Amino acid sequence: MTADHENAVLKAVPEGLFIGGQWRSASDGATLDVTDPATGDTLRTIASAGAADGIAALDAAHEAFPAWAATPARDRGEILRRAFDLVTERADDLALLMTLEMGKPLSGSQGEVTYGAEFLRWFSEEAARISGRYGANPEGTGRTIVSQHPVGPCFLITPWNFPLAMATRKIAPALAAGCTVVVKPASSTPLTTMMVASLLEEAGVPAGVVNVIPSAHSSEVSEPIVRDPRLRKLSFTGSTAVGASLLEQSAPGILRTSMELGGNAPFVVFEDADLDAAVDGAIQAKFRNIGQACTAANRFIVHRDVADDFARRVTERVASMQVGRGTEQDVEIGPLIDADALEKVSRLVDDAVAKGATLLAGGAAVDGDGAFYAPTVLTDVPDDADLLEEEIFGPVLAIQTFTSEEEAVAMANDTQFGLVAYAYTESLARGQRMIDALETGMLGLNMGVISNASAPFGGVKMSGLGREGGAEGIHEYLQTKYTMTPA
């Protein structure tokens, strides 16, 4: 990957706010620097929205809503399908852009483009399938009509770790349903979302239907939008603490909300598991996206009879992982997003080791530029280690052991979160019991990667509300109307 190619891709990204179909400067002239986490260098300086810009974006979404809601579903679907084609055509540039601003290896970015584009294709097909029902009431005195309608202007707040997929996973169902949107991407990784917005514009999305407002001052921009009575839907992906704050702000307006929040995923390996498959799944579930994923396995709960063999095998794999800038060939572990993330991972590992955990690989930051942390394996992790309670969000595989199925389930469920869990067993009956017993919104049963555009993504407990993807995803942006007519 040449520097000239990188510069060309970066220069292709608009530098302004996208409001009402126009790329423009912030009203107060504010800017923010987007940096490469592998080097600390500034990639681009772009406009940074203020509160007035956020309201201007909502103005545009509100004004565009009636016409977009009235646009035939087939036409909305065709626009989304064209956007899918454009994202697929620009896959290499989008992947490079994500690697530059977020740090993940190019292979991971390429996988995200494929995954993220699929939401555009999936919901292009779902747009024409919005349906209701009609029938006589039981008394025979009338006819019941149940119809679905777009909820209205939506505010979509996306995280930094999957800047393309988290944008398309929200934008696509909203547009398919007939809603207009204001998107606030994370300030660390706004460039990918801005490029997606330009492709949506090229695909034929009318002015004001999609508005994008990156900002260095998230709360100052978000709160006035959330509290505006014209807003009818909020979708947020991020930390539980921020999600709880947004829910409080949403309460006075009785906003429809979708919240995809924190995780603390257990990865349970039973004594009858196919260990080759379990090790492969563990590497995928832990180290994909450098461990910076809400679906990342956080706690490895392994039966005592196979724990040593499992630990040996994963350590061999982890010790051979190449760390470096994501644009470099064969790199498997890129940088963490910033210095704060590096400090957190270091603190959690140091705490576990100080409390008695055994370090088998890694365990330290990598010297040099960038926020790099060596891929790490810990065993004998004590129950009071902080990393069992906190989401690690880094390349750290922490192993505990169990002796009975009941103990494994209790350990897996001992968390306030419930986004995803993983379980490996060759027993069909035990697998069925795990479906019932594990308190989670999603389960990878003998699978280390579970995300798919055709499936409902979301959690239980403090991991959130609502679902994204699947047939369920579009209903987050629809409201039900019931009409009674005479028989």
LOMARVO-226597 format. One record per residue: z, y, x of N, C-alpha, C, O in turn. Coordinates in steps of 0.05 Angstrom, whole numbers, plus 5000, padded with zeros to 4 digits. Atoms other than C-alpha are relative to their C-alpha. Layout:
# LOMARVO-226597
ZYXZYXZYXZYX/...
***
This chain:
# LOMARVO-226597
500049765017500050005000500050255018501950295033/500249774983497750645033501450254988501850264964/498849755009501151325030498250164983499050294964/501949855016494751625003499949894971499750054952/500050125027494751134945502550084985502450154961/497549915013502051284930499850294991500650354968/500249725007500752024930498150054977498650224960/502049975022494651954885501349924973500850054953/498850095024498651564834502150204990502350264967/497949805007504452064836498750264989499750374970/501249755009499752664828498749974973498150174959/501250055027496652334766501950044977501150054954/498049985021503152404729500450304992500850465010/499549725008503853054688502850095009504649935010/497449904991509553494712501650154979503850244984/498649845020511353834647501349834979501349594980/499050135024514853674582497749964981495850124981/502250055019510453364529501050054972502449894960/498949915026511753734464497650104983496150274991/502149925018507053794405497249975011495450125004/502650054989501253504444499350175024497050155034/500449824976501954004502501949935022504349885017/498250024977504653914572500850285008499050455013/499249724995508854524586502650015017504049815019/497649964984514354804630502450014982502250064958/497549965015521654814608500250294993499350475007/499849725010523355434568501550185020500950425021/498649844981528055664623499049965029500250065048/501250044974523655434680501449795018500749765041/498550194984528554894702498349765008496549684994/501450234990526254304743502049795010504349855013/498450214988528853634769498349855020495949825016/501350164979527153234831500349714994502549614988/500050295003525252504823499849885028497949945043/499950104973527152124886499549705002499849554983/500450284994525351464918502749885010503749975030/497450114992531751044921500049845026502049795038/500350144975529050674981500250185024500850095046/500149824978528451295024501650264996502450395015/498749745006531851874988498150234999498950454993/502049795000525352264992499350084971499449924953/500849915026523152694934497149914994495349965011/502750095008517152384898498550224985496250274992/501349795016515652934847502250194991504550114987/498349815013518853564820498850064973496450144971/501149975027518053604744501750184984503950264992/498449835018520354024686502449864990502349624985/497550115011527453924662500750144974501250384974/499649885027528554034588502850114997504850005008/497449905009534154464561500349964970498649844958/499550045028537154484492497850114982497049994963/502149885016531754944466497549835000496149824980/502350174998526354474490500449754983498549654970/499450235017529753894455499550064971498349904957/500549925028529654264389497050054995496049994973/502949965003522354464401498649734996496849714980/501250275003520653724409500649894973498949764961/499450095027524353564345498450154979497550034959/501749845018520654134310497249874998496149834976/502750114999514053814332500049734986498149674971/499950265013516153114310500350034969499149884954/499649965028518553374243497550104986496850014964/502549905011512053754231497949794998496349794979/502150204999507753164250500649764982498849604976/499250245014511652654209498549954974497549724971/501350075026508452724139497249885004496549694991/502750104996501352634164500049735014498349565006/499950274987503152054210501049794982499949574982/499050205020507151704156497849924980497749704971/502150055020501051764110497549875013495749794999/502350134986496251494163500049704993502149574995/500150295007493850794142501149835022500849885046/498750184980497650234176498049895019498649865043/502050104983491249954203499250205022498850125045/500749794981489550614237502350035021501750055045/497849984981496550654268499949765019500349795043/500150244983495749934293497850025020498149935043/502349994981488950074324500650195023499850145046/499249824978491850664363501849865019501549885044/498150154982497450224390498549795016499149745039/501650204985492349684408498450135022498250025044/501449854978488250204447502050075022501250065046/498049944980494650404482500749755017501049775041/499650254985495849674501497849965020498349895043/502350034982488849644530500250195024499650115047/499849804979489950284570502249935020501849965044/497850084982496650054598499249775017499849765041/500950244985493549394618498050085021498049985043/502049904980487749754652501350145023500450135046/498649844979492550204690502449855011504249975023/497650164992497449634706500850045029503250075035/499349984972497049704781501350275006503350295021/498849744996498450454780502750024988504550135000/497349995014504150384730502049845016504349925019/498150174984507249824772500850155025503250155032/499349854976506850234835501950244994503850295008/498449775007509750844800502949914995504850045003/497350105005515750434775501449925026503849985029/498850084975516950144844500950255016503050255028/499349764985516850834875502550144989504250235004/497849845011521751164826502549834994504749944993/497750175007526250564810500849825023503249765026/499350164977525850134872499449704999499349575019/500450295002524349444845497549915015495650075017/502450104986519349004883497650014982497850004957/502449985016512149064861499649774981498649804959/500350235018512148364833501650044974500749964953/498349955024517848564786498850224983498850204958/501349785016514249204766497549904986497049984963/502450125013507848814752500849834976499549844955/499050155022511848344708500950184977500550124954/499149825021514848934671497650134985497850174961/502449895013507949234657499049804979498349874957/500950215019505848574625501849984976500949974953/498050025021512248534585500050254982500050234958/499949755015512349264565497550054983497750144961/502549975014505049274545500049834975498849904954/500150195022506248684499501350124975500650054952/498849875024510649124453497950164986497950184961/502149855013504649564441498149824984497349884962/501750185014500348964423501449874976500349854954/498550145021505748614382500350194975499750104953/499549825023507349224339497450124989497350224967/502649935011499949404333499349814977498049884958/500550215021499648754293502050024978501349964955/498049985021506148864256499650244981500550234958/500449765016503949544230498849934973499650044952/501450075025499349224178501549794984500649714963/498550215014504648714158502550104986504049954975/497749895014509749194129499649944970497550004959/500450105027510848904060502450054983504650104993/497849995019515148933998499949774982499049554989/500250225019515848513936500050124971500850344966/500349925028514648543861500749764983499949544989/499350225018517448133804501650094977502650314976/498449945024520748113737503049975006503849805022/497150044997528248213734500949764984499549674966/499250245014532347623710500250024970499949834955/499749965029533447933641497450024986497350004961/502649975012526048023630499650284988497750314972/500249735012527048763612498450195018497850415009/501449814982523449063672498749865024499049615027/501350104975519448973736501250155024501650395023/498849894976522449073804497950035022496449845028/501749954977518449393861501850075023503450265021/498649944975521449383931498050085021496249925028/501949904980517749803982501450105025503850175024/499049924975518649994054498750265009496350305006/501049744992517950704082501250085027503450015033/499049924974518651024151502550184996502750344978/497449855003525651314163499750305005501150464994/500349724993523051964192500050055030499649865045/499949944971523452314260502249855014504449825004/498250174985526851884313500550125028498750245039/499349924973530452044378500549755016502349595009/499950244984529551514431500950065028499750225042/498949954973533851514494499849745016500949545009/500650254985531551024547501450015027502050225038/498650024975534950774611498150005024495750005021/501649984976532650804683499049735011497149725027/500550254986532350064699497449864992496249715008/502650105008526149874658498550234987498350234962/501049755012522650534649497549974983497050144966/502350045018516250254618500749844976500249924953/499550185022518749684576502050114980501750074956/498149895019524650054546498750234984499550284961/501449795015519950624526498249874979498349944956/501850125019514750174494501549844979500649824956/498550165019520049734461501150174977501750074955/499149815021522350354422497750154987497650174963/502249845010516050764415498249844981497549934960/502050165015511550204390500949944971499349984953/499250055028515649984329500350254983499750254960/499749755015517150704310497350104991497050174967/502649915008509850894310498749814981497349904962/501150205018507850244276501150054972499650014952/498749965026512750404220499250274987499650304963/500849745011509951114211501950225008501850444996/498249794991515451494247498950165024497150065038/500649844976514752054298502549995018504749935009/497850044981519052064361500350235020498350365027/499349844976522452484413501349815020503249675013/499050204980523552074476501350165023500150345035/498749894976528652264530500449785020502249625018/499750214979527551824591502350075019503150315021/497949954980532951744644498950195021496650185029/500949814980532752304695499349885027497849995043/500650144975532451794752497149905000495949895021/502650135001525951484728498350104976497549944959/501549905022522051944681497049975003495549994983/502949984994515151894714498449784985496349844974/501450225014513251214684499650064971497550034959/500249935029514851444613498050224995496650234975/501949775003510852084624497249905002495450004988/502750114998504851674646499349844974497149864965/500550145025505651234584499350204978497650144961/500649795020505751864541497250105002495850144982/502749904996499252094572498049794991495849864981/501850215009496151414557500049984969497949924957/499950005029498551444485498350234989496950204969/501749785008495252124479497149925002495549984985/502850094996488851834508499249794979496849784971/500650205021489351264457499550114973498549984955/500549875026489151764400502450064984502250134961/497649925015496351894381499950304995499550455014/500349725006496152564345502350175012504450075019/498149824988499753174372502650004983502650014959/497349995013507253184356501149734993503549714986/499050275007507752434341501849895022503849765016/498450084977510352284411500650245016498850395025/499249774984514352804449501949895022503649735016/498450104977517552684518501350235014500050425023/498449784989523153114546501949905022504349875016/498150074978525952894614501950245005501150475002/498049784995532253284631502149915020502949685020/497750054982537553334685502650044986504749994997/497549945015542553524631499949864973499549984952/500550175023542452954582501650084975500550124954/498349945023548453124537499350274988499450304963/500649735010546553854531497450004983497250154963/502550025015539653654506500349824976499349884954/499950215020541553044465501750094976500950044953/498249955023547353294423498850184979499150114955/501249845021543653854387497949854984497649894959/502050165015538053364369501449814981500649794958/498650205016542852834344501450134976501550014955/498649865022546653344301498150154981499050264961/502049865018540253644271499549834976498849594978/500350165025539653424198497149894996496749714980/502850105003532053324206499749735014497849585007/500250264986533252734253501049784982503149824969/499150215017533752074216500549745014501349545001/499650264986534151544270500650065029499250225042/499349994971537351464339499949725011501249545000/500050264986535750894386500850065029499550235042/499049954973539550864452500349745015501349545003/499450224982539650374510501550125024500550305037/498449904978545150484561502849894999503349684988/497350104998552550424573501450014973500750174956/498450005025557550264519501550264995501750354973/498549755003561550894533498250224989499050364970/501849805010555551344522499149934972498950114955/500850095027553350934462502150074979501550164957/497849945018560251024430500050304994500550384971/500149715003559751774441497850094981498150264964/502349945017552851804409500549914971499650044952/499450095027555351404349501950204986501650264962/498249805011560851924339498350254991498750364970/501749775007555652484341498149934976497450124961/501850085022551252084292501449984973500149994952/498550055025556751984240499750224979499250164956/500349795020556452674206497450004985497250064961/502650015012549052594193499249734988497049704978/500550275010549551864173497349905011495649804995/502650094987543951704222499849705001501749565005/500650274993540751034226500149985030499150155044/499650034971542550774296499349725009499849534995/500450254985540350234343501350045027500750245041/498549974975544850124404499849745016500849535008/500150234981543149654462501750085023500950245040/497949904982549349724505500649805022498949645029/499450154976552949384562500149704995500249604972/499850295001553248644578501949895021502750035040/498450144981557548144615499349714998501049544992/501150265008553247534611501249775016501249775041/499250254987556146844626497649825005495749824989/502050194993551846324660501449735004502649695025/498450255000554745634644498449775010496249724999/501450244990552645024684501849764996504049735008/498550245005555144364657499449785020497549795035/500350214980556043734697497549834997496649705016/502550155005549843414665497550175003495350084997/502349824998545344004680498049905021498849775040/502150034979538743934718500550225020499950465015/499249794981541244294780497750155012497950395018/502349854990534344464805499250224981498750454988/500749805020532844814740502250214998501650454994/497849815002539745134738499950205023500550445019/500249824977538845424808497750204997498050435002/502349825005531945694791500850214979500250444982/499349825021534745994727502150205010502050445001/497949824990540746294764498750225017499550465015/501449804983536146644814498650204982498650444987/501449825018531946924757502050184985501650424983/498249865018537847124713501750205016502750405004/498249824984541747454770498450215015499150455015/501349824981536747764818497550144990496450315004/502249855011531047984773500950304997503150354988/499449715001530848744777502350085018503750285013/497949954980535748714836502849984986504750104995/497550035015541148504786500650244981502750244968/499549755016540449184750498749964973496850104966/501050055026539248914681502349934982504249794990/497850075019543648864619500049714994502049604986/500150295005541248144613500749845025500749605025/499450154975543247974685502549844996504549934985/497650175000548147394691502150135017501650215040/497849864987554847694710502149815010503449855031/497950194993559447094712498949724999497949624978/501150274998557246404736502449814997504249805014/497850175008561745884703498949715004497449624987/501250254991560245214737502049774999504349805008/498250235001563244524724500949925029499349925048/498950054974567744324781498549785015498349795040/501450234987563843674795497450085014496649945032/502649924988557444054812500150275013498150375022/499749724990560244724835499250025029497850215036/500649984971559744584910497049985005495950135021/502850044996552644334905498450244989496550335002/501349765011550544914860500350235019498450375025/499549784982553745414907498449985026497250175036/501650054976550345104968497150074995495850205012/502949965005543545124936499450294995497450405006/500649725005543945834910500450165025498950365030/499649854975546646074977497749975019496950175032/502450044983540745775014497750184990496350305006/502149835011536046144967500650305005498850455012/499349724998539846794970499950105029499050325035/499949924972540746805045497250055012496950195031/502849974990533146765054498550244987496250294994/501349785014531647355008499450245019501250325035/500849774983527947935041500750254985500050294962/499149745011530948625029498250225012497650225036/501649784989526749255035498850174978499450124954/501449835019522549785001498249834983496749664993/501450175018519349494940497049985004495749794995/502850004994512349674963499249815023496849765027/500650174977512949225024499549714991500749624971/500850275007509848525021502449815003504049835022/498050225000514547935005502950104996504749944997/497349915006520548384990500949894972499449904953/498950115024524948064937502350174989502950174965/497749845007530848544936499550295009499550345033/500349724993529649294933502650155000504750024999/497549855000534749854933501250024972499949984952/498749925025539850004880499150294993497950425010/501149755009538350624840501050255014499450445018/499049774986542851104877502649935015503549705014/497550044984549051194921502349924983504049764992/497850075018553751144862499949704993502049574993/500350285006550950464844500849835024502149625021/499350144975551650234916503049995004504249795011/497149994997558950464918501449814980503349684987/498750175021560550094853499849705008501749565007/500350284992557649434877501849935024503049725025/498250044976561249504944502949974992504349805002/497250005010567749644908500749734986502849624991/499550255015567149034862500149765019501849595015/499950234981565548554919502450015017503849815021/497649984983571048824964502549934984504349804995/497650065016576048764907500249694996502449584998/499950295004574048034893500949865026502549675024/499350134974574547844967502950055007504349875016/497249944995581248194974501949844983504249794991/498350155019583847794915499749705004500949544989/500150294993581747124945497349874997497049635003/502750125002574247014932498949945027499650085047/501350084975570246664986497250115001495650074982/502649884997564147025012498149805015498749725037/501950194988558246555025497550135011496150025028/502449854991552647065034500350294993501550364973/500049715006551647815038502850125002504350075021/497449875001557648235020500250275012502450365017/499949734987555748905050497450154994495350044989/502349835001551149495045498249955024499249885046/501850034977544949465089499750265014499250475001/500149754984544749975145497250124997495249984994/502649865001539250505142499850174976501750214961/500549835023536150955091500049844974499549604974/500250135026536550805017502549864992504349815008/497650125012541650484971499749694999499649584977/500450294999540849764994502649855003504449935018/497650174998546049214984498949715004497249634989/500950274994545148515013500649824977502849834965/499550195021544347964961502449825008502649735030/497350104994551147644956500749764982499949754958/498950235015554446984934503049995006503849995029/497150034999561846924920500849754985499749694964/498850235015565746294901503050044998504150235010/497149995003572946174881500950274990503050384999/499449735009572846834844502549994982502549844962/497550015016579946964816499750144973498050314970/500249905027581147124744500450304998499550444979/499449725001583647824760498050185015498550415019/502049844986577448044799498650194981498050124958/501249805017574548684771497249934991496350014969/502850055007567448424772499749804977497549774966/500150175024569247924717500250164975499550074953/499649825023570848514671497850214998496950284977/502149794999565649024694497349885004497049685018/502850074995558148964692499350075029499450305036/500449954972556248884765497650185005497850375020/502549854997549149154760499150025029498550235039/500950024972547348924829499649715007500249534991/500850274992545248304869502449835010502549755033/497550154992551947934868500349774980500649814956/499750255016552647214843502849905005503549815027/497150064998560047064829500649744984500049734960/499650275012562146344815503049944994504749985012/497450125007568246064778499449714991497149644987/500350285008569445344758501649934975503450084968/498550095024571644964696499949695000498449575016/499950295001573244244678499349884972498749644970/500650105027572144184602498150194985498050434992/501849845016567044434551501650224986500750454985/498349815014572644784513500850235019500850465011/499349804980574845144576497650185006497950425009/502449844993567745364592499350204978498750434983/500549825023566745654522502050224999501350464995/497949795000573346024525499650205022499950445017/500549824978571646314593497550184994497550424999/502449865007564646514569500550224980499450444982/499549815022567346864507502250205006502750384990/497749824993573047214543498950275011499250335034/501249744993569547894543499650164974499350044953/500549835024568748484496497050034994496350144974/502949975004561248434505498849744990500149534990/501350235010556247954475497050044997495850014976/502949955001549048124493498549745004496949664987/501450254994546547474525501849815014503649895028/498650214984549146814552497949805008495749784996/501750214990545946254591501649745002503949755009/498650264998547645514588498049795008495849774998/501750214990544844924625501449734995503649685005/499050275006545844214599497649834992495749934980/502150185009541443604588500749874973499149724963/499250125025545243424525499150184977499850414975/501049865023541743624461502450084982502550304971/497749945017548343574422501650235011502550404996/498549794988551944014471498650274998499850484993/501549765003546344514470500350124972500550364969/499649905028546944564394502850114997503150314983/497349895001554444664402500250275013501650455003/500049744987553145234450498850224982499850454982/501249805018548645584399502150104980502250334974/497949935019554545574351502450135013503650315001/497449924989560245694399500050265017501950405017/500049774983557946244446499650254984497750274968/500049755015559246944420498050195014498750355031/502149864987552647264438497750054981497249904963/502449955016546547584408497649855008495749814992/502250154989541847184452501049795018503149825031/499250234984542246524488497649895015495549825002/502050144985538046244544501049725005502849675022/499250294998538845484536498149865019495849815012/501650114979536245184600497650195007495550115015/501949794994532445844610501550235014503750315006/498849774986533946414659498950274993500050475001/501249765010529446934627499449974971498149784963/500250045029529647044552498550234986497850204963/501249775014526347724538497149944993495549835009/502750045010520047684496499550194977501250234960/500549805021516648204452500049884972500550034953/500150125027516147704394502749924990503049814968/497350095007523647584393501950234997501550445010/498249785005529448014367502150035023503749855027/498249954978533148304427502450174991502050384978/497649845007540348544417502549835002502349595005/497550144995547648374421502050034977501450154956/497849995019554248294384502450135015502250195039/497649874989561248584395499250275012497850425000/500549734989560949184442497450025015496950215030/502649994988553949024465497950134982495650164990/501849835015550849404408499549934971500949754960/500750025028547749454339496949994998495650135013/502850005005540849284314498549815019499749705037/501850174984534948904344497450145007496450304992/502649894991528749084384498249775006499049575017/501950214997522448664384500049814976501849834959/500250195022520348104338499350134974498850374972/500549895027519148174264502250184992501950364975/497749835007526048484260499850285011500950474999/500049754986524349054307498950234984500050464985/501249785015520049454260501850094977501650324968/498349935022525249434205502250205008503550324990/498149804991529849864248499050284994500550484994/501249745005524950434232498950034971497450214966/500850005028523950284158502450024982504549924989/497949995020528150444097498949884974496549914967/500850155024527950044032500450184975502450314972/499849865026526450363965499549794978497749624979/500350185023527449993899499250174976500450374970/501049875024523650203836500149804977499249584980/500050165024524749933766498050124980498050364976/501949915021519149973714500449834975501449614976/499750155025518949753642498449745001496449725015/501450265001516949033627497350034986495849844983/
***
